[in-house]
Amino acid sequence: MALDSTVGGANADSYASLAEFKAYADAIGFTYTSVYTDDVIEIAMRKATQYLDRAYRGKWKGFRSDRDQALAWPRMSTQNLPVNYLTPSFTTGVIDEDGYEIPSNTIPKQVKEAEYEATIISLGGSDLLPPYPRGNAIKRKKVKAGPVETETEYMDSASARDRYLKIEGLLYGLTTGQPGATSGSGKLVRA
């Protein structure tokens, strides 16, 4: 089944098209042609989109542009901006970390690139949304097989999720925190 990357679409299941992913993969030197079929790539792209929407739920800046859209983007904001002939007085697009407005009918390049990176991770065999046995609250784990021994002990404050720094970096200005964080971030302003 072909991807639906309609911006703001009620049935959209991807932020980008297969052709856009392939152009990105070619540009960064990711080999897919002899390894993955289009159907396999499309499944990975759907999983990547689901990961972004679920992992960053409640952390995206603004709110969905349309109540009926299937995905988290495009988004709107009600930030207090100076009103002029270019800016509507009631609602604007989300403002990125550099102060630029992302129109409320657009999927940002960073979101698409985050989907591509998550797709590559998924194609590599990682489960982006794995189940966590017993909440993944591992205090200590020891495995021994003959002379080989491994041991895992997480910090008490460790998140149960793996972190994907490429994705977090791309989405930095569009979110208020990273997946698994218990609170958002804020801006400290001196009065």
N, C-alpha and C positions, 0 to 999 in steps of 0.2 A: 504494500500500500504506500503510495507516494506521501511525502511529508506535506503538511499544510503549514506554511510559514506566512499566512496572511496576517499582516500587522493589525492587531486588535481583533482578530477573527474569533468567532464563538467556537470554532472547531480547531483552532491552531494547535499544533503539537510540537512546533519547533520555532525558534526565533530566526533561523536562517534556512536557506535552501541547500540541497545537496551540492549544487554547483558552487555556492559560496564557500561551503566547507572545503571542497576540492581545491578551489583557488587559494584558500588559506594554507591548506596542507602542502600544496605545491610550493608556495612562497617560503615556507619554513623548512622544507625538505623532508616532510613526513611521507613515507612510502606507504601507499594504500592500494595502488593499482593491481599489483600481483598478489596481494594478501587478502583483501576484503572485497566482497561484492557490494554493489550499491545497496541491496537490501540490508546487509549487515551494518553498513555505515548508517543507514537511516534509523535502524533500531537503536544504535549507539547514540545518535543525535537526539532521539526521543528521550532516552534515559538521561542524557546530559541536561536536557531542558527540564525534565522532572527534578533532577538534582538541584539545579539553580533555583527553581520555584519553591521547592520544599525546604532546602537548606537555608535560604535567605528569606523565607516567609517571616513577615513582621520586622524585617531589617531593611527592606528597600525603602528609599526615600519616597515620599509622596504616596499617592494612591492610584489604583488602576484608572485609566482614562474612560473606560466603559464598563459598566456593571456586568455585561454579558460576555466580555472577552475571556477567553480560556486561560491565558497566561498572565503573568505578573506585569509584563511590559506590553504596550506603552503605559507611561504613568504621568500623572499631573501633580501639581503642588499648589499650595496656597501661601507660599512664602510672601512676605511683605516686600515687594519691590516698588521702586518709584513708578508711578503711573505716568505714562506718556502715550503718544500716538502709536507706539510700537507694541506696548505691553497692555493686555487687557487688565482691567482693574480687579477681576475676581479670581481668575485661575490662570496659572502659567504652567509651563513644563517644569520638570525637575531641574534644579541647578546643580551642576557638577562641582567638583572641588576647586576648579579654577574660576568659578563664577559664571560659566556659560550655561545658557538655557538649552535643555534637550527638549525639542518640541513634543507636545503631548500626543503626536501621531507618529512617533519615530521609535524604532528600537535602536538604542545606542550601540555604536561600534564595539564598545567594551563588553556589552552583554553578549553580542554575537561571538566575539573572540573568546569569552569565557565558555560559551557553549562549545566552541571548537576544541578548546583545551580539555574540557570535561569529556568530550567525545573521544579524544585521543587516549585519555586515561581509561575510559570504558573499553575501548578497543584493545587496550593493553591487558585486559583481564581483571581490572579492579572493579569491584561492586561499589558504585558511588553512594548507594543507599542500603548498606548491609544491615541485617538484623544484629542486635547486640544481645548475646546470651546474658541473662541476669543483669541487663543494663550496662554491660561492659565494665562493671565495677571491680576490675581486677586489682587486687592488692599485691598479689604475688603469684607467679606461675613458674614452675620449674619442670623442664623436660630433660630426661636423660636417656641416651641410647648408647650403651657401651661407654667408651671414653668421652663421647661428645655430650656436652651439657649446655642447655640454654636456660636463661632465667629472665622473666619479665616482671617488673614491679613498677606500677605507675604512681606518680605523685598523687596525693589525695585530691588535689585540685585539677588534675588532668581531665581534659574533655574526652568524651567517649568517641568523638569523631576524629578521623584523619583530617589533616589540614592540607589544602592544596594552595600553596602560596602563589602560583601563577594565576589562579582564578581569583583569589582574594585581592591580589595586586591590581588586576584588571577592574575589579568592581569597587575598589576603595572609595571613590567619590560618589558612588551611587547607593551606598548602604550605610547603615548606622552601626554596623558591627559584623563580625564574622560568625559562621555557623557554629553552634555549640556554646557561644558566649552567653552568659546569663544576663548581661545588660548591654545597652547600646553605648555609643560614645557621645560625647558632647564637646562643645567648644567653650573653652574658658576665656572670658572676656573681662579685662580689667576696666572698672568704671572710673 
